[in-house]
Amino acid sequence: MRPTDTSARTLAVLRADVLLAAKDTPANPSAATRLAEHYFDLAMALGDPRYVGYADTVLKPFGQAPSAGLLGVRGQLQQYRHHFQAALDDFDAALKIDPQFASAHAWRGAIFLVQAKYPEAQNECAALRNLGRATLYGGCQGLALAYGGQMGAALTLLKNTLNATQVKSNRLWLLTRLAEVAAWRGQTQQAEKYYREALALNLDDGYLLAAWADFLLDQQRPAEVVTWLSKWVASDGLLLRLAIAESQLSLPTAAAHVQALADRFAAAKLRGDTTHLAEEARFQLQLRGNAAVATRLAASNYAVQREPRDARVLLEAALAAGDSAAAQPARDWLKSSRFEAATWRQLGQATAELPPR
């Protein structure tokens, strides 16, 4: 923790609450749920999966306790590991207990977006609107529109939602998504403006830093990636982007970071952890130069997770490997979704033109 970070003090208070509850009200999961949720927030902010393990341990004693809050946090932990059906089941169970539990609809919408099930995602967005959760609705529907080939409408909705909220965490998420959509449309100056506004909020967020680093790499600005990510080596995803930037700059730190990534991916295989297949595919393609292995990994990832960035990894790997057939699922998604980003369209066309193997 940084010296100015209040998380250590917050954790101490939450842990003390759990110990007290275990003694006084052992069947009540409220204190454990609050601590587990804080651990999950730290995992998302810092990109450190150890906090997910801590959250699991806190919730384990309660088994199938009938608490909407506990089921909601457990669903978040399940989706973190890409156990999407189990997560959907937990969120559905939480909504049966508490039909007003908006975050369960928001997370269900997020999972359906990851799976490229856009009608199902929009049903969850509509549920958020019906519950009067305007910010959650705007973020959910805005992203569904962007993924589904309506980026202009997505930008308008996301901007309107941003203007209507002053909550810093909501603004960070909305600004990040606005930046991504602007970048997909080729509006690089506007995208950078949104990214810098999000970064200026000074909130730790691993997703924001990963998206920002990818934007900088696309703009051939690896030195800035090194500046932003040099202290974020605990996160596999951020270490990957740092190593790519260092390799492009031929920095002496690159070799150690590439080896650290290789060790982490090997350890994940031993654990049966498949949550970082897209990152491992990029690692094999961009840092090991092994396009065939990268294509296999990217295809396995795309069978589970189908966001635009997952499609791009598959298309780039398949193009490098000269494997048109492997890219077919991503091309099918481009056709059905009408996703508008020029880079994706160009990659799709290039893989379609590859000679048969």
KOLMI-497636 format. One record per residue (C-alpha): residue number from 1; residue in three letters; x, y, z. Coordinates in nm, 4 decimals, decimal comma, padded with zeros to 6 digits. Each point is the difference from the previous one (the first is absolute). Layout:
residues N
nr: NUM	rest: ala	u: X	v: Y	w: Z
...
This chain:
residues 357
nr: 1	rest: met	u: 00,0000	v: 00,0000	w: 00,0000
nr: 2	rest: arg	u: 00,1147	v: 00,3553	w: -00,0656
nr: 3	rest: pro	u: 00,0520	v: 00,2154	w: 00,3131
nr: 4	rest: thr	u: -00,2984	v: 00,2150	w: -00,0972
nr: 5	rest: asp	u: -00,2223	v: -00,3012	w: -00,0691
nr: 6	rest: thr	u: -00,2775	v: -00,0515	w: 00,2542
nr: 7	rest: ser	u: -00,0603	v: -00,3604	w: -00,1088
nr: 8	rest: ala	u: 00,2165	v: -00,1503	w: 00,2735
nr: 9	rest: arg	u: -00,1995	v: 00,1788	w: 00,2695
nr: 10	rest: thr	u: -00,3277	v: -00,0908	w: -00,1680
nr: 11	rest: leu	u: 00,1027	v: -00,3655	w: -00,0167
nr: 12	rest: ala	u: 00,0965	v: 00,0015	w: 00,3673
nr: 13	rest: val	u: -00,3437	v: 00,1308	w: 00,0964
nr: 14	rest: leu	u: -00,1818	v: -00,2485	w: -00,2249
nr: 15	rest: arg	u: 00,2053	v: -00,2936	w: 00,1279
nr: 16	rest: ala	u: -00,0734	v: 00,1007	w: 00,3587
nr: 17	rest: asp	u: -00,3712	v: 00,0099	w: -00,0853
nr: 18	rest: val	u: 00,0196	v: -00,3547	w: -00,1380
nr: 19	rest: leu	u: 00,1713	v: -00,1295	w: 00,3141
nr: 20	rest: leu	u: -00,2591	v: 00,1687	w: 00,2198
nr: 21	rest: ala	u: -00,2884	v: -00,1356	w: -00,2091
nr: 22	rest: ala	u: 00,1452	v: -00,3514	w: 00,0125
nr: 23	rest: lys	u: -00,0192	v: 00,0190	w: 00,3775
nr: 24	rest: asp	u: -00,3335	v: 00,1788	w: 00,0445
nr: 25	rest: thr	u: -00,2085	v: -00,0885	w: -00,3087
nr: 26	rest: pro	u: 00,1766	v: -00,2898	w: -00,1750
nr: 27	rest: ala	u: -00,2886	v: -00,0681	w: -00,2415
nr: 28	rest: asn	u: -00,0167	v: 00,3597	w: -00,1284
nr: 29	rest: pro	u: 00,2111	v: 00,0464	w: -00,3157
nr: 30	rest: ser	u: -00,0258	v: 00,3808	w: -00,0188
nr: 31	rest: ala	u: 00,3470	v: 00,0807	w: 00,1375
nr: 32	rest: ala	u: 00,1649	v: -00,2728	w: -00,2084
nr: 33	rest: thr	u: -00,1816	v: 00,1232	w: -00,3102
nr: 34	rest: arg	u: 00,1282	v: 00,3560	w: 00,0512
nr: 35	rest: leu	u: 00,3593	v: -00,1219	w: 00,0428
nr: 36	rest: ala	u: -00,0215	v: -00,2326	w: -00,3007
nr: 37	rest: glu	u: -00,1392	v: 00,2803	w: -00,2150
nr: 38	rest: his	u: 00,2867	v: 00,2258	w: 00,1029
nr: 39	rest: tyr	u: 00,2490	v: -00,2730	w: -00,0890
nr: 40	rest: phe	u: -00,1656	v: -00,0355	w: -00,3409
nr: 41	rest: asp	u: 00,0179	v: 00,3762	w: -00,0563
nr: 42	rest: leu	u: 00,3733	v: -00,0125	w: 00,0786
nr: 43	rest: ala	u: 00,0489	v: -00,2869	w: -00,2446
nr: 44	rest: met	u: -00,1668	v: 00,2035	w: -00,2728
nr: 45	rest: ala	u: 00,1832	v: 00,3209	w: 00,0859
nr: 46	rest: leu	u: 00,3473	v: -00,1499	w: 00,0354
nr: 47	rest: gly	u: -00,0240	v: -00,2934	w: -00,2397
nr: 48	rest: asp	u: 00,1172	v: -00,2296	w: 00,2807
nr: 49	rest: pro	u: -00,1911	v: -00,3336	w: 00,0061
nr: 50	rest: arg	u: 00,1148	v: -00,0839	w: 00,3538
nr: 51	rest: tyr	u: -00,2804	v: 00,2185	w: 00,1332
nr: 52	rest: val	u: -00,2524	v: -00,2261	w: -00,1731
nr: 53	rest: gly	u: 00,1397	v: -00,2918	w: 00,1974
nr: 54	rest: tyr	u: -00,0313	v: 00,1994	w: 00,3224
nr: 55	rest: ala	u: -00,3626	v: 00,0776	w: -00,0834
nr: 56	rest: asp	u: -00,0728	v: -00,3679	w: -00,0627
nr: 57	rest: thr	u: 00,1404	v: -00,0905	w: 00,3401
nr: 58	rest: val	u: -00,2150	v: 00,2597	w: 00,1746
nr: 59	rest: leu	u: -00,3214	v: -00,1267	w: -00,1640
nr: 60	rest: lys	u: 00,0710	v: -00,3731	w: 00,0240
nr: 61	rest: pro	u: -00,1472	v: -00,0553	w: 00,3509
nr: 62	rest: phe	u: -00,3435	v: 00,1170	w: -00,1150
nr: 63	rest: gly	u: -00,0567	v: -00,2549	w: -00,2771
nr: 64	rest: gln	u: -00,3472	v: 00,0542	w: -00,1461
nr: 65	rest: ala	u: -00,1028	v: 00,2727	w: 00,2483
nr: 66	rest: pro	u: -00,3171	v: 00,1702	w: -00,1332
nr: 67	rest: ser	u: 00,1433	v: 00,3486	w: -00,0334
nr: 68	rest: ala	u: -00,0343	v: 00,2028	w: -00,3184
nr: 69	rest: gly	u: 00,3145	v: 00,1960	w: 00,0831
nr: 70	rest: leu	u: 00,2094	v: -00,3124	w: 00,0546
nr: 71	rest: leu	u: -00,1298	v: -00,1588	w: -00,3213
nr: 72	rest: gly	u: 00,0779	v: 00,3225	w: -00,1860
nr: 73	rest: val	u: 00,3622	v: 00,0060	w: 00,1157
nr: 74	rest: arg	u: 00,0391	v: -00,3705	w: -00,0676
nr: 75	rest: gly	u: -00,1325	v: 00,0588	w: -00,3513
nr: 76	rest: gln	u: 00,2622	v: 00,2700	w: -00,0532
nr: 77	rest: leu	u: 00,2730	v: -00,2416	w: 00,1087
nr: 78	rest: gln	u: -00,1366	v: -00,2645	w: -00,2369
nr: 79	rest: gln	u: -00,0017	v: 00,2376	w: -00,2970
nr: 80	rest: tyr	u: 00,3556	v: 00,1108	w: 00,0854
nr: 81	rest: arg	u: 00,1049	v: -00,3614	w: -00,0625
nr: 82	rest: his	u: -00,2125	v: -00,0130	w: -00,3175
nr: 83	rest: his	u: -00,2401	v: -00,2506	w: 00,1585
nr: 84	rest: phe	u: -00,2765	v: 00,1906	w: -00,1691
nr: 85	rest: gln	u: -00,2919	v: -00,2405	w: 00,0387
nr: 86	rest: ala	u: 00,0692	v: -00,0433	w: 00,3703
nr: 87	rest: ala	u: 00,0152	v: 00,3778	w: 00,0345
nr: 88	rest: leu	u: -00,3288	v: 00,0450	w: -00,1855
nr: 89	rest: asp	u: -00,1595	v: -00,2578	w: 00,2274
nr: 90	rest: asp	u: 00,1202	v: 00,1831	w: 00,3118
nr: 91	rest: phe	u: -00,1297	v: 00,3344	w: -00,1267
nr: 92	rest: asp	u: -00,3322	v: -00,1592	w: -00,0930
nr: 93	rest: ala	u: -00,0278	v: -00,1484	w: 00,3490
nr: 94	rest: ala	u: 00,0793	v: 00,3403	w: 00,1520
nr: 95	rest: leu	u: -00,2789	v: 00,1602	w: -00,2025
nr: 96	rest: lys	u: -00,2468	v: -00,2622	w: 00,1204
nr: 97	rest: ile	u: 00,0797	v: 00,1085	w: 00,3553
nr: 98	rest: asp	u: 00,0065	v: 00,3725	w: -00,0812
nr: 99	rest: pro	u: -00,1613	v: 00,1028	w: -00,3325
nr: 100	rest: gln	u: 00,1305	v: 00,3554	w: 00,0540
nr: 101	rest: phe	u: 00,3654	v: -00,1158	w: 00,0063
nr: 102	rest: ala	u: 00,1160	v: 00,2134	w: -00,2923
nr: 103	rest: ser	u: 00,3648	v: -00,1023	w: 00,0003
nr: 104	rest: ala	u: -00,1035	v: -00,3584	w: -00,0805
nr: 105	rest: his	u: -00,1656	v: 00,1247	w: -00,3194
nr: 106	rest: ala	u: 00,3074	v: 00,2104	w: -00,0791
nr: 107	rest: trp	u: 00,2351	v: -00,2958	w: 00,0379
nr: 108	rest: arg	u: -00,2300	v: -00,2286	w: -00,1989
nr: 109	rest: gly	u: 00,0021	v: 00,2622	w: -00,2750
nr: 110	rest: ala	u: 00,3798	v: 00,0161	w: 00,0115
nr: 111	rest: ile	u: 00,0305	v: -00,3780	w: -00,0341
nr: 112	rest: phe	u: -00,2393	v: -00,0119	w: -00,2954
nr: 113	rest: leu	u: 00,2054	v: 00,2744	w: -00,1679
nr: 114	rest: val	u: 00,3164	v: -00,2035	w: 00,0533
nr: 115	rest: gln	u: -00,1762	v: -00,2967	w: -00,1600
nr: 116	rest: ala	u: -00,1228	v: 00,2152	w: -00,2926
nr: 117	rest: lys	u: -00,3621	v: -00,0740	w: 00,0966
nr: 118	rest: tyr	u: -00,1234	v: 00,3510	w: -00,0669
nr: 119	rest: pro	u: -00,3804	v: -00,0491	w: 00,0196
nr: 120	rest: glu	u: 00,0410	v: -00,1657	w: 00,3409
nr: 121	rest: ala	u: 00,2279	v: 00,2835	w: 00,1117
nr: 122	rest: gln	u: -00,2535	v: 00,2602	w: -00,1082
nr: 123	rest: asn	u: -00,2683	v: -00,1775	w: 00,2040
nr: 124	rest: glu	u: 00,2167	v: 00,0528	w: 00,3082
nr: 125	rest: cys	u: 00,0567	v: 00,3639	w: -00,0994
nr: 126	rest: ala	u: -00,3780	v: 00,0451	w: -00,0250
nr: 127	rest: ala	u: -00,0422	v: -00,1485	w: 00,3474
nr: 128	rest: leu	u: 00,2419	v: 00,2614	w: 00,1337
nr: 129	rest: arg	u: -00,1998	v: 00,2753	w: -00,1681
nr: 130	rest: asn	u: -00,3212	v: -00,1371	w: 00,1510
nr: 131	rest: leu	u: 00,1632	v: 00,0084	w: 00,3440
nr: 132	rest: gly	u: 00,0815	v: 00,3691	w: -00,0509
nr: 133	rest: arg	u: 00,3760	v: -00,0607	w: -00,0104
nr: 134	rest: ala	u: 00,0822	v: 00,2518	w: -00,2701
nr: 135	rest: thr	u: 00,3797	v: -00,0169	w: 00,0278
nr: 136	rest: leu	u: 00,0140	v: -00,3783	w: -00,0082
nr: 137	rest: tyr	u: -00,2489	v: -00,0033	w: -00,2873
nr: 138	rest: gly	u: 00,1986	v: 00,2547	w: -00,2032
nr: 139	rest: gly	u: 00,3250	v: -00,1909	w: 00,0422
nr: 140	rest: cys	u: -00,1595	v: -00,3341	w: -00,0801
nr: 141	rest: gln	u: -00,2015	v: 00,1137	w: -00,3010
nr: 142	rest: gly	u: 00,2787	v: 00,2229	w: -00,1300
nr: 143	rest: leu	u: 00,2400	v: -00,2914	w: -00,0132
nr: 144	rest: ala	u: -00,2614	v: -00,2281	w: -00,1549
nr: 145	rest: leu	u: -00,0534	v: 00,2566	w: -00,2759
nr: 146	rest: ala	u: 00,3742	v: 00,0364	w: -00,0607
nr: 147	rest: tyr	u: 00,0592	v: -00,3742	w: -00,0234
nr: 148	rest: gly	u: -00,3064	v: -00,0388	w: -00,2210
nr: 149	rest: gly	u: 00,1013	v: 00,2366	w: -00,2783
nr: 150	rest: gln	u: -00,1553	v: 00,3277	w: 00,1227
nr: 151	rest: met	u: 00,3007	v: 00,1932	w: 00,1257
nr: 152	rest: gly	u: -00,1428	v: 00,3448	w: -00,0692
nr: 153	rest: ala	u: -00,3046	v: -00,0710	w: 00,2151
nr: 154	rest: ala	u: 00,2274	v: -00,1605	w: 00,2599
nr: 155	rest: leu	u: 00,2157	v: 00,3107	w: 00,0297
nr: 156	rest: thr	u: -00,3057	v: 00,2216	w: 00,0424
nr: 157	rest: leu	u: -00,1482	v: -00,2172	w: 00,2743
nr: 158	rest: leu	u: 00,3313	v: -00,0422	w: 00,1828
nr: 159	rest: lys	u: 00,0640	v: 00,3775	w: -00,0126
nr: 160	rest: asn	u: -00,3475	v: 00,0792	w: 00,1321
nr: 161	rest: thr	u: 00,0464	v: -00,2525	w: 00,2798
nr: 162	rest: leu	u: 00,3403	v: 00,1459	w: 00,0867
nr: 163	rest: asn	u: -00,1440	v: 00,3513	w: 00,0189
nr: 164	rest: ala	u: -00,2674	v: -00,1199	w: 00,2413
nr: 165	rest: thr	u: 00,2315	v: -00,1488	w: 00,2634
nr: 166	rest: gln	u: 00,2664	v: 00,1427	w: 00,2271
nr: 167	rest: val	u: 00,0942	v: -00,3297	w: 00,1680
nr: 168	rest: lys	u: 00,3713	v: -00,0424	w: -00,0726
nr: 169	rest: ser	u: -00,0056	v: -00,3765	w: -00,0485
nr: 170	rest: asn	u: -00,2932	v: 00,0268	w: -00,2428
nr: 171	rest: arg	u: 00,1707	v: 00,2804	w: -00,1894
nr: 172	rest: leu	u: 00,3198	v: -00,2037	w: -00,0296
nr: 173	rest: trp	u: -00,1846	v: -00,2956	w: -00,1508
nr: 174	rest: leu	u: -00,2008	v: 00,2162	w: -00,2397
nr: 175	rest: leu	u: 00,3038	v: 00,2035	w: -00,1095
nr: 176	rest: thr	u: 00,1945	v: -00,3216	w: -00,0653
nr: 177	rest: arg	u: -00,2771	v: -00,1380	w: -00,2150
nr: 178	rest: leu	u: -00,0419	v: 00,3299	w: -00,1840
nr: 179	rest: ala	u: 00,3724	v: -00,0059	w: -00,0736
nr: 180	rest: glu	u: -00,0191	v: -00,3539	w: -00,1356
nr: 181	rest: val	u: -00,2956	v: 00,0753	w: -00,2261
nr: 182	rest: ala	u: 00,1637	v: 00,3189	w: -00,1293
nr: 183	rest: ala	u: 00,3190	v: -00,1945	w: -00,0743
nr: 184	rest: trp	u: -00,1976	v: -00,2707	w: -00,1830
nr: 185	rest: arg	u: -00,1509	v: 00,2747	w: -00,2167
nr: 186	rest: gly	u: 00,3471	v: 00,1391	w: -00,0793
nr: 187	rest: gln	u: -00,0549	v: 00,3149	w: 00,2092
nr: 188	rest: thr	u: 00,3413	v: -00,0234	w: 00,1674
nr: 189	rest: gln	u: 00,0173	v: 00,3549	w: 00,1358
nr: 190	rest: gln	u: -00,3403	v: -00,0320	w: 00,1638
nr: 191	rest: ala	u: 00,0921	v: -00,3437	w: 00,1332
nr: 192	rest: glu	u: 00,3160	v: 00,1350	w: 00,1607
nr: 193	rest: lys	u: -00,1968	v: 00,2842	w: 00,1580
nr: 194	rest: tyr	u: -00,2388	v: -00,2480	w: 00,1617
nr: 195	rest: tyr	u: 00,2835	v: -00,2249	w: 00,1167
nr: 196	rest: arg	u: 00,1835	v: 00,2903	w: 00,1609
nr: 197	rest: glu	u: -00,3171	v: 00,1194	w: 00,1730
nr: 198	rest: ala	u: -00,0447	v: -00,3486	w: 00,1423
nr: 199	rest: leu	u: 00,3631	v: -00,0192	w: 00,1129
nr: 200	rest: ala	u: -00,0280	v: 00,3439	w: 00,1608
nr: 201	rest: leu	u: -00,2591	v: -00,1404	w: 00,2416
nr: 202	rest: asn	u: 00,2974	v: -00,1726	w: 00,1672
nr: 203	rest: leu	u: -00,1837	v: -00,3241	w: 00,0731
nr: 204	rest: asp	u: 00,1850	v: -00,3304	w: -00,0356
nr: 205	rest: asp	u: -00,1645	v: -00,1989	w: -00,2767
nr: 206	rest: gly	u: 00,1683	v: -00,2846	w: -00,1818
nr: 207	rest: tyr	u: -00,2431	v: 00,0007	w: -00,2924
nr: 208	rest: leu	u: 00,0575	v: 00,3706	w: -00,0658
nr: 209	rest: leu	u: 00,3779	v: -00,0406	w: 00,0047
nr: 210	rest: ala	u: -00,0155	v: -00,2997	w: -00,2344
nr: 211	rest: ala	u: -00,2245	v: 00,1825	w: -00,2475
nr: 212	rest: trp	u: 00,2178	v: 00,3128	w: 00,0181
nr: 213	rest: ala	u: 00,3155	v: -00,2062	w: -00,0572
nr: 214	rest: asp	u: -00,1553	v: -00,1731	w: -00,2999
nr: 215	rest: phe	u: -00,0977	v: 00,3386	w: -00,1409
nr: 216	rest: leu	u: 00,3564	v: 00,1287	w: 00,0426
nr: 217	rest: leu	u: 00,1437	v: -00,3130	w: -00,1616
nr: 218	rest: asp	u: -00,2352	v: 00,0445	w: -00,2963
nr: 219	rest: gln	u: 00,1277	v: 00,3572	w: -00,0280
nr: 220	rest: gln	u: 00,3637	v: -00,1230	w: 00,0004
nr: 221	rest: arg	u: 00,0731	v: 00,1663	w: 00,3349
nr: 222	rest: pro	u: 00,1638	v: -00,2814	w: 00,2007
nr: 223	rest: ala	u: 00,2144	v: 00,2321	w: 00,2134
nr: 224	rest: glu	u: -00,3152	v: 00,1410	w: 00,1585
nr: 225	rest: val	u: -00,1220	v: -00,3506	w: 00,0755
nr: 226	rest: val	u: 00,3206	v: -00,0649	w: 00,1933
nr: 227	rest: thr	u: -00,0508	v: 00,3200	w: 00,1990
nr: 228	rest: trp	u: -00,3573	v: -00,0887	w: 00,0913
nr: 229	rest: leu	u: 00,0453	v: -00,3698	w: 00,0755
nr: 230	rest: ser	u: 00,3482	v: -00,0385	w: 00,1501
nr: 231	rest: lys	u: -00,1449	v: -00,0357	w: 00,3516
nr: 232	rest: trp	u: -00,2865	v: -00,2328	w: -00,0962
nr: 233	rest: val	u: 00,1879	v: -00,3288	w: -00,0385
nr: 234	rest: ala	u: -00,2318	v: -00,1921	w: 00,2386
nr: 235	rest: ser	u: -00,2700	v: -00,0060	w: -00,2685
nr: 236	rest: asp	u: 00,0562	v: -00,2545	w: -00,2774
nr: 237	rest: gly	u: -00,1930	v: 00,2069	w: -00,2531
nr: 238	rest: leu	u: 00,1892	v: 00,3186	w: 00,0758
nr: 239	rest: leu	u: 00,3371	v: -00,1783	w: 00,0170
nr: 240	rest: leu	u: -00,0721	v: -00,1382	w: -00,3481
nr: 241	rest: arg	u: -00,0518	v: 00,3481	w: -00,1413
nr: 242	rest: leu	u: 00,3079	v: 00,1289	w: 00,1825
nr: 243	rest: ala	u: 00,2120	v: -00,2831	w: -00,1414
nr: 244	rest: ile	u: -00,1295	v: 00,0656	w: -00,3535
nr: 245	rest: ala	u: 00,0917	v: 00,3675	w: 00,0312
nr: 246	rest: glu	u: 00,3426	v: -00,0779	w: 00,1495
nr: 247	rest: ser	u: 00,0706	v: -00,2503	w: -00,2777
nr: 248	rest: gln	u: -00,0911	v: 00,2543	w: -00,2651
nr: 249	rest: leu	u: 00,2458	v: 00,2410	w: 00,1624
nr: 250	rest: ser	u: 00,2682	v: -00,2703	w: 00,0521
nr: 251	rest: leu	u: 00,0180	v: 00,0849	w: 00,3704
nr: 252	rest: pro	u: 00,2155	v: -00,2215	w: 00,2276
nr: 253	rest: thr	u: -00,2997	v: -00,0653	w: 00,2290
nr: 254	rest: ala	u: -00,1929	v: -00,1746	w: -00,2785
nr: 255	rest: ala	u: 00,1652	v: -00,3420	w: 00,0314
nr: 256	rest: ala	u: -00,0766	v: -00,0356	w: 00,3716
nr: 257	rest: his	u: -00,3594	v: 00,1038	w: -00,0499
nr: 258	rest: val	u: -00,0467	v: -00,2395	w: -00,2919
nr: 259	rest: gln	u: 00,1358	v: -00,2827	w: 00,2162
nr: 260	rest: ala	u: -00,2268	v: 00,1009	w: 00,2894
nr: 261	rest: leu	u: -00,2994	v: -00,0209	w: -00,2328
nr: 262	rest: ala	u: 00,1080	v: -00,3425	w: -00,1266
nr: 263	rest: asp	u: 00,0265	v: -00,1204	w: 00,3602
nr: 264	rest: arg	u: -00,3424	v: 00,1379	w: 00,0897
nr: 265	rest: phe	u: -00,1709	v: -00,1577	w: -00,2991
nr: 266	rest: ala	u: 00,1673	v: -00,3341	w: 00,0800
nr: 267	rest: ala	u: -00,1201	v: 00,0246	w: 00,3608
nr: 268	rest: ala	u: -00,3531	v: 00,0802	w: -00,1195
nr: 269	rest: lys	u: -00,0001	v: -00,3160	w: -00,2125
nr: 270	rest: leu	u: 00,0963	v: -00,2077	w: 00,3035
nr: 271	rest: arg	u: -00,2926	v: 00,1513	w: 00,1927
nr: 272	rest: gly	u: -00,2402	v: -00,0582	w: -00,2889
nr: 273	rest: asp	u: -00,0520	v: 00,3774	w: -00,0214
nr: 274	rest: thr	u: -00,1194	v: 00,1056	w: -00,3477
nr: 275	rest: thr	u: -00,0946	v: 00,3600	w: 00,0759
nr: 276	rest: his	u: 00,2982	v: 00,1530	w: -00,1813
nr: 277	rest: leu	u: -00,0057	v: -00,1866	w: -00,3309
nr: 278	rest: ala	u: -00,0359	v: 00,3219	w: -00,2004
nr: 279	rest: glu	u: 00,3021	v: 00,1508	w: 00,1753
nr: 280	rest: glu	u: 00,1966	v: -00,3208	w: -00,0502
nr: 281	rest: ala	u: -00,0902	v: 00,0047	w: -00,3695
nr: 282	rest: arg	u: 00,1363	v: 00,3552	w: -00,0296
nr: 283	rest: phe	u: 00,3093	v: -00,1109	w: 00,1901
nr: 284	rest: gln	u: 00,0636	v: -00,2849	w: -00,2434
nr: 285	rest: leu	u: -00,0679	v: 00,2177	w: -00,3037
nr: 286	rest: gln	u: 00,1750	v: 00,3240	w: 00,0893
nr: 287	rest: leu	u: 00,2746	v: -00,1099	w: 00,2384
nr: 288	rest: arg	u: 00,0743	v: -00,3591	w: -00,1043
nr: 289	rest: gly	u: -00,0815	v: 00,0255	w: -00,3696
nr: 290	rest: asn	u: -00,1945	v: -00,3261	w: 00,0096
nr: 291	rest: ala	u: -00,3072	v: 00,0712	w: -00,2108
nr: 292	rest: ala	u: -00,1277	v: -00,3583	w: -00,0067
nr: 293	rest: val	u: -00,0066	v: -00,0311	w: 00,3798
nr: 294	rest: ala	u: -00,1476	v: 00,3492	w: 00,0265
nr: 295	rest: thr	u: -00,2804	v: -00,0976	w: -00,2392
nr: 296	rest: arg	u: -00,0848	v: -00,3116	w: 00,1995
nr: 297	rest: leu	u: -00,0138	v: 00,1960	w: 00,3244
nr: 298	rest: ala	u: -00,1997	v: 00,2850	w: -00,1532
nr: 299	rest: ala	u: -00,2500	v: -00,2454	w: -00,1493
nr: 300	rest: ser	u: -00,0457	v: -00,1725	w: 00,3376
nr: 301	rest: asn	u: -00,0534	v: 00,3377	w: 00,1631
nr: 302	rest: tyr	u: -00,2483	v: 00,1092	w: -00,2653
nr: 303	rest: ala	u: -00,2100	v: -00,3087	w: 00,0599
nr: 304	rest: val	u: -00,0751	v: 00,1428	w: 00,3457
nr: 305	rest: gln	u: 00,0524	v: 00,3751	w: -00,0199
nr: 306	rest: arg	u: -00,1009	v: 00,2017	w: -00,3071
nr: 307	rest: glu	u: 00,0592	v: 00,3680	w: 00,0662
nr: 308	rest: pro	u: 00,1544	v: 00,2134	w: -00,2771
nr: 309	rest: arg	u: 00,3495	v: -00,0277	w: 00,1493
nr: 310	rest: asp	u: -00,0314	v: -00,3810	w: 00,0021
nr: 311	rest: ala	u: -00,0990	v: 00,0047	w: -00,3666
nr: 312	rest: arg	u: 00,2971	v: 00,2205	w: -00,0833
nr: 313	rest: val	u: 00,2475	v: -00,2352	w: 00,1689
nr: 314	rest: leu	u: -00,1428	v: -00,2925	w: -00,1959
nr: 315	rest: leu	u: 00,0035	v: 00,1868	w: -00,3312
nr: 316	rest: glu	u: 00,3567	v: 00,1246	w: 00,0464
nr: 317	rest: ala	u: 00,1294	v: -00,3421	w: 00,1016
nr: 318	rest: ala	u: -00,1797	v: -00,1798	w: -00,2818
nr: 319	rest: leu	u: 00,1293	v: 00,2519	w: -00,2534
nr: 320	rest: ala	u: 00,3577	v: -00,0466	w: 00,1215
nr: 321	rest: ala	u: -00,0420	v: -00,3783	w: -00,0087
nr: 322	rest: gly	u: -00,1604	v: 00,0055	w: -00,3452
nr: 323	rest: asp	u: -00,2991	v: -00,1872	w: 00,1442
nr: 324	rest: ser	u: -00,3183	v: 00,1356	w: -00,1552
nr: 325	rest: ala	u: -00,2229	v: -00,2710	w: 00,1472
nr: 326	rest: ala	u: 00,1008	v: 00,0821	w: 00,3571
nr: 327	rest: ala	u: -00,1174	v: 00,3584	w: -00,0491
nr: 328	rest: gln	u: -00,3453	v: -00,1013	w: -00,1252
nr: 329	rest: pro	u: -00,1795	v: 00,0391	w: 00,3381
nr: 330	rest: ala	u: 00,1251	v: 00,3585	w: 00,0286
nr: 331	rest: arg	u: -00,1008	v: 00,0728	w: -00,3594
nr: 332	rest: asp	u: -00,3440	v: -00,1449	w: 00,0719
nr: 333	rest: trp	u: -00,0307	v: 00,2361	w: 00,2967
nr: 334	rest: leu	u: 00,1042	v: 00,2989	w: -00,2131
nr: 335	rest: lys	u: -00,2714	v: -00,0875	w: -00,2493
nr: 336	rest: ser	u: -00,2781	v: -00,0628	w: 00,2517
nr: 337	rest: ser	u: 00,0815	v: 00,2902	w: 00,2335
nr: 338	rest: arg	u: 00,0852	v: 00,2562	w: -00,2698
nr: 339	rest: phe	u: 00,2792	v: 00,1213	w: 00,2289
nr: 340	rest: glu	u: 00,1292	v: 00,3129	w: -00,1694
nr: 341	rest: ala	u: 00,3681	v: 00,0284	w: 00,0986
nr: 342	rest: ala	u: 00,2228	v: 00,0277	w: -00,3084
nr: 343	rest: thr	u: 00,2924	v: -00,1935	w: 00,1501
nr: 344	rest: trp	u: -00,2208	v: -00,3018	w: 00,0687
nr: 345	rest: arg	u: -00,1601	v: 00,0207	w: -00,3440
nr: 346	rest: gln	u: 00,3420	v: 00,0114	w: -00,1679
nr: 347	rest: leu	u: 00,1241	v: -00,2968	w: 00,2003
nr: 348	rest: gly	u: -00,3144	v: -00,1931	w: -00,0844
nr: 349	rest: gln	u: 00,0446	v: 00,0673	w: -00,3709
nr: 350	rest: ala	u: 00,3703	v: -00,0865	w: 00,0104
nr: 351	rest: thr	u: -00,0646	v: -00,3353	w: 00,1694
nr: 352	rest: ala	u: -00,2812	v: -00,0772	w: -00,2469
nr: 353	rest: glu	u: 00,2431	v: 00,0497	w: -00,2879
nr: 354	rest: leu	u: 00,2575	v: -00,2441	w: 00,1364
nr: 355	rest: pro	u: 00,0556	v: -00,3060	w: -00,2237
nr: 356	rest: pro	u: -00,1509	v: -00,3246	w: 00,1314
nr: 357	rest: arg	u: 00,2374	v: -00,2187	w: 00,1961
